[in-house]
Amino acid sequence: MRPTIAVMPLVDDERESLWMLPGYMDALREAGAVPFMPALTTDDYEIRQIFAMCDGLLMTGGHDVEPRQYEEEPRFDNVVPNTERDTMELALLRLALAHDKPVFGICRGLQIMNVACGGTLYQDLPSEFDSGVDHHQRPPYDRPVHGVRIETGTPLFAELGVDALAVNSCHHQAIRELGEGLTAMAVSEDGLVEAIDRPGSTYFRAVQWHPEFLYTVDGTSRRLFRSFVTACAR
């Protein structure tokens, strides 16, 4: 049986609809998984059933994480959260941590995973972090815009076999303080955390960049999805 992976829905507030980038689904399918997008819900029973239905969770990009989730008040008008999505994803992540179910996060996914472990975020990088690095590129997104340094001795280094990588980037929030039990696997040229791991978990890893836009042209992006799917299949 191929592993089933719950891919967190993207939310269009204006159209009151859920949607999905095909890159998430296609990359997982190419890696050997059967992905599905669950409905957005805050119902505890439904969340537990979604959790029981899958072998792993893919935490996608999208909305900002509500600052109150990490005990801060919103400070900037351009912070656009979706409380329902935060509630659902944090509940699923706590279940995954309790039951050691594999999780892979991308962009916002990295941020919500950090918050689930008690970490904090920069609410708006241009306002709170002085950097010359382009963290919010314009389309097309299948091209790298800055480098990251991969820490030796980390699972990411073992998977990719390199200590540096060129990545794409499209975010205005980022990890400020790492959550409990998390380690940084990669950092950008300006020192921001670009990849995390939770040693001791079967697979609780995330990247700040977007391999779903790169996997068709980049072998390292394909390896990220394959390592996650392999963990889900165990």
N, C-alpha and C positions, 0 to 999 in steps of 0.2 A: 504494500500500500504506500502511495506517495503521501508525505505529510501535508496536513491542511494548515493553512496559516491565515489568521484573521488580520486583515489589513484595515487599519483605522480609517474611517470615512473622512473625506474632505467636505467642508461645509460652505455652501454659498448662502450667506445671510440674506442678500437682496432677493434672490430667487426662492428662498426658503426650500433649498434642495440639497441633497447629498450628491457628491460626484467623486470621480477617481481619475488619477493620471494613469494611463495605460502602462507607463514605464515600470511602476511598482509591480503590477500584475505580470507583465511580460517577463521581467527579470526573474521573478520568483518561479514562474512556470518553466523558463529555460533552465533554471537551477534544479528543477525536479519536484516542485511543490504544486499543490492545488490551493491557490489563494481564493479568499472570498471576502467581501466587504459586508460587515454586519451593520444593522441599523443603529443609528445614534440613540442611546437610551441612558437614563439614569436609574432605571428600575433594577433593584438589587438582584432579583430572581433572573431577569433577562441577562444581566451582566455575567452572573455565574454560569448561565447556560451557554453563553457565547464562549466563555473561558473553557468550559468542558468540551465544547465542539472542536477546539483547535489544538494543534500540537505546538504552536508558537504564535507570537504576536509581532506584527510589524507596525511600529509607531511612525506615522507619516509626518510630512511637513504641514504647513498651513498656519492657522491662527496663532497669535501670541498666547503665551501662558498668562493667565490672570495673576497679577502680582500678589493678590491676597492669598494665593495658594502657597506662597513662600513668605507670608506674614509681612508684606509690604503694601503700602498704598500706591495706586497708580500715580505716576508723576508726569506722564507725557500723553498728549492727546492722540498720538499715533500708535498707542498700544491698543490693539484690537483683539480682545479675547473672545472665546466662546465658552461660557461657564459649563454648559451641558457637556461639551466635549471634554473639558478638563475633568469633570466629575467622573465620566465614564472611563477615561483613560487612566486616571489615578487609581480607581477601583480595580481595574484589570491589572495594573502594574503591581499593586499590593498583593493581589492573588498570585501573580507570577513569582514574586519574591518569596511568598510563603510556600509555594509548591514547586519552586525551582523549574518553572517552564521557560523555555528560551524566548528571548526578546531581542529584537534588533531595531534600533531607532535611527531616524534620518532627520536632520535639521531640528524642527520643533520636537521630533521624537527624542533626540538627545536631551533637549531642554526639559521636557516633561519627566523623563526618566531621572534626571538629576534632581528635580523638585520632589519626585516620589521618594527619593532617598534623603530628603532634608536639605538639599542644596539650594542656592539662590542664583538669580540671573541678573545680568545687565538688562534693564528694561528697554533701553534704546542706545545702541552702540555709538552713533554719532554724537549723542549728548553726554555720554558717560565714559567713553573710552577713546583716548587720543591715539589714532592710528592712521598710517598712510596706506594700509592694505585695503584693497577693494573687497569688502565683504558683501556687497549687494550689486552684483553684476547685472547687466541688461542682457536680454536674449541675443543670440541663442545660448542655451545653458550647457551644451555638450562640448564646452571648451574650458580649459583651466584658466584661472586668473591669479592664483597665488599658490605659494608652496606651503607644505606642512612638514614638520620634522617628526618622524616616528620614533618613539622611545624603544631602544633595544631591550630585549627581554620581555616584551609585551606580546599578547596573542596576535595583535595586528602586525608586528614585525615578523612573527613566525609565519603568518599567513601569506604576507606579501613579499617577504625576503628583501625589502629595501628599507633604508632609514630616512628617505625623503620622498615626497610625492607632490605632484602638481594637481590641484583640485579646483572645481568650480565653487561658487559661493553665492548664496542669496538669502541673507538673514540680517535682521537689525537687532536681534537679541542674542545672548550668548551666556555661557556659564560664567558666573562671578566666583562663587564658592562651591567646591565640589561637595556632593552629598556624601553621607556616611557610607564607608565601605567601597567607594568608587576610586579608581585611579585614572590618570590621564594617559592615554596611549599615543596621542599626537597633539602637537601644538602648532599654531600658525606662526608666521614670521614675526608677528607683533606680540606673541605670548598667549593668545587666547587658546583655550582648550578646544581641540578639534575632534577628538575621539576619546571615548571612555570605555572602561571595563569594570566589572565587579568580580574580582578574584574570589573564587569559592563557589560562584554560581556556574551552572552548566553553560549558559550563554546569556549574558546580560551586557550587550555592547551597543554602541551607537557612534555615528559620525555626524559632524556638523555640515559636511558637504552633501552633494546630491548624486549618489551613484546611479540612481534611476534614470538620470539624463545621460549618463556616460557609459552605461554597460554595453551598448552596442558597438562602441569604438574603443573601449578600454578594458583590458584583461584584468586589471586590479579590481575594478568595480564588479566584474563578474565573479571574482573570487570572494568578495565580501558576501554576495548573495548565496553563493554555493556553501560557504562555511556555515552560514546561518541555517540553511535548509538541511545540511548534514546534521547539525545539532538537533533540529526538530524531528529528524527521522530516527533518532536513537531510541 
